[in-house]
Amino acid sequence: MSQDFEGVELAKAVQSLRDELLEAAVQGADQAVRFAVDSIELEFTVELRKDVAGRVGIKAWVVTAGADASRGRADTHRVKLTLSPKDAATGRALEIGSADRGGTAGFTRPPSVR
């Protein structure tokens, strides 16, 4: 099994999404419009691989577009996940934005609509 396999572990892909959601929450803290993250649907093509040393454990790798196609036969599967992010402190749905009620005062119409 080639060591130069270009893939991302499924756990790392989900962690990356978690990090992006937290960053969006931080960036949206001073914004007037708030978004509740109800559910997130992810779909991956994954490849199940045994450890190079032949150990029993199997990891799920998200196949990237640049993965080496010459590594031989691979068993890939489509995996669809629906995640419902929750605030760890409150248990409620994650909200990205601020507590202030939003408004449209700062919005203007595009020049072509006026």
N, C-alpha and C positions, 0 to 999 in steps of 0.2 A: 504494500500500500504506500503510495507516494506521500512523502512528508510535505511536499509543496502544494497540497490541496488548498484551494482558496475558498474557504467557507467561513461562516460565522456560526458559533454555537447558538442554538435556539435560546438558551438562557441569556446569552449576551445580547441577542437581538431584542428580547423583552426588556432587559435592563436598560438598553439604549433608549427604548420607547419611554420607560419610566423617567429616565434622566431628562428627556426632551419635554415631557409633561411638566415636570418640576420647574424646568427653565421657563416654560411658557407661563406658568403660574407666577413666577418671580417677575418676569417682564410685564405681565398684565396687572400687577398689583396696583398701579397708579392709573389704570384705564377706567373710563366711565362705563364701558360695556363689559358685562360679565358673561362667561360661557360655562355652563355646567357640562361636564364630560359624563354623559350617560353610559355609553358603552363604546368600546373600540373593537372593530373587527379586523383581524389580521389574517392574511393568507400567505403561507410560505410553501415553497417546494423544499422538502427536506430529504437528506440522504442519511440513512442509518449506517453507521460504520463501527466496526470493531476496533479496539485499540491495536496499535501496531504490534505490541508485544503479545497479542492474542488473548488478552484478558477477557473475561466474560462481559464486562460492562459495555454498554452501547450508548453512544451519544447521538443526538439529533443535530445535524448541521444544516443551516439555511444555505441553500445553493445560491451562489452569486453568479451574475452574468458572465464574469470573467473566469469562471472555473475551467480548469484544464480538461478538455474533452477527450484527451488521449490516454487517460488513466485506466481505461478498460470499462467493463460492464459495471454499472452502478444501479442500485435499487433506490429509486426516488419516489416520494409520496407527497401528496398535497395535504397540508395540515391547515385547518381553519380554526382560529381561536377567537372567542368573543370575551373580552375583558371588561369588567366594570370597576374602574378605579375608585378607590375609597380613600378619604382622608384618614390616616392612621390614628389621629387624635380623637376625631369625632365619630368615625364610622360612616359618615355621610358621603354622598357623591362628591368627587373632586370638583372644585370650582376654580376657573381661571378668570381672574378679573378682580374688581374691587367691590367693597360693600356698598358703594354709592350707586344710586339709581342712574342709569344711563339716560342720555338725551340726544337730540338731533341738532342742537344749537350750532355745533361746529361744522355741520355738513352743508355743502352747497351743491347746486345742480351743475352738471357739466355744461360748458358753453353751448354745445349743440342742442340742449334741451330748453334753454332760456327763451 
